[in-house]
């Protein structure tokens, strides 16, 4: 589930900036589309203009210092009054400048603007939408670089600005200035127009990586991007973590990767578990091999992931039920999707289907993709199609079945 606090913070920053700019003395690109200079002057004071990109720009004070566009990051530009600092993106990935988080900080929010850039990368289906080889990202894209250490986890959260927000952003990570190097799991574009997009990435090697922000829609847009380097074990729950108890000890409710552990007696889903880095770990009852989890799908682009361990040759069964533990019936959402994924949370093994009198999907022993498994961790993903969501409180029943013994065959 997306952070409401972040949305409120962004709204407050916009209001503060508008109030200060109306008095003069700053330059501000409003997140609201404009149609005329008059409209902008009414909102932001005399001298405000409506730019070619459809956004208001307040008058710049005569003594305002405009930083050069090629200044080193992250000090490429000062913050708008009351808003985050501006992060200048490169039009081409080979010109991307290095972003370093402020000293002593592991996250920062920046304002980014792609309206003055161009569209040079469209063929990104290899990492953004592997199921649609014809998909194209026709928006202007911008790039910056981050130095990562092997095994580090980074999170990039892109908020769409505007009232209403309409753009459909995508964010991806490259290990070279070649979009063909973008592989499944290297980028995200799953939330649809008007919704925030985010992506968690674990560095496979110590090197410099390139972060790209693109869009399916033509032209550019203004966004806020939060760059986070979460540290499991520091006692602070950060992006892509569902718990952090200050240690790296599994078996105490929060495992060594800061995944919430769901156990008998404490099996309520913990948000935000919408990708493999923030999954909830399902620890079934050792006697029965079963566990029933309670959770909710709350907003568009709310996907719930659960990691479950399966022994060699075993199988996993999962059934979606309503909030009372009954089979889904008329009146319950009819667009629930249930997938079994490999441990990476990306590669698909198979999709569950409605069975019997249950209108919600399940995975059972008749699904070849869920039986006779190699020992390891598998991810179960529950959600709804892009752009579709209603509040759905559910129970998710897990059953891990050991491999049949020779005598039972």
C-alpha positions, 0 to 999 in steps of 0.5 A: 500500500502506498504511503499516505504520509508521502502524498500529504507531504508532497501536497503540503510542499506544493501548497507552501511553494505556491504561497511563497511564489505568489509573493515573488522571490522564487521559481516554481513549476506547478504540478497543475496543468495550465491553459493561460498566463492569466490562470497562472497569475491568479494562482501564483502572482504577477509575472507567472506564465504558462509554459509550453509544457502546460505547467505554471512558472512563477516569476523569478526574482531579479537576484535569484541565482539559477544554477548551471544545468551541468552542476554536480549532483545532488546540488544541481539546483536548490529546492523550491521554497518548501519543496524538495531539491531539484535533481537534473536528469541527463537526456542521454544515459551516457551523460548521466551524473552521479547522485550521492545521498546527503552525508549521513542519510539513507534516503532523499526526495527530489523533484525531477522534470522530463519535459525538456528532455527527448525520447531516445529509449522506447524498446524496454519491454525486456525488463518493463513488460516481458509479456508485451514485446510490442509495448513502447515507452514514448515519453521523454526519459532522463537518467542519473547514476548511483554507485552501489555495492554488491548485495546493497538494496536500493529503492526508487519511488516515483510519485506522479504530480498533477491534479489529477495525476495522469502520467504513467511513469516507469523506472528501471536500472541499467548496468550499462548505457544500453537498454538491451541490457535491461532484463526482467526484474531490472525495472517496473511499470505495473501501476498504470496511468496516474499511479505512483511507480516504484522499483526495488533493486539488489546490486549484483556487483559493486559498480555504477548503475544508471537509473532511468525514468520514462513514461508510456505517454508522449512528452514529459512530466514533473515527478518526485522521486524518493531514492532510498538505500534501506539498511536491514537491522538498523531498527527503522522500517524503510521502503521495501521492508515489512519489519526491522527489529534492530537485528538480523536474527530469523525466527523472532517475527522479523527475519534476516532480510527484514521480512515479516514472519507470519506464524500461527497466532500472528498471521496478519499481512504486513504492508508494503509487501508488493515485491520480492524485497518486501515479501511476508514470509509464511512459516506454516505449522510444522504439524499440519503444514498449513497456515491461514493469512489475513490481508487486504488489497486496498488500492490500485497497484497493491500486490501482496507477496508471500514467501513460502519454503517447500521441501525437495519434491514437495508441493504448495497449495494456496486458496483465496477465501473471503474475509470470513474464510468462506469461498468467494461468491457473487459480490466479491471481486471477480478479477483476483489474480493468484500466481506462483513465482520462483524465489526471485519474485519475477519468473512465473511458474503458473497462475491459479484458477477458480475451482468448484464453488469458489469464485476466487482462484486457487492453486492445488495438487492438480497444477503441475507447476506447483508439485514435485518442486525443487527444495527452496523458497517460492513466492505467491503473488495476489493482486488485481489487473493494472488499473483495477482495484476495490477494497478486498479483505481476504484470507489466504490458506497455505498448505505445504505438502511433503514429497510422497514416500515410496510406500504411498506411491 
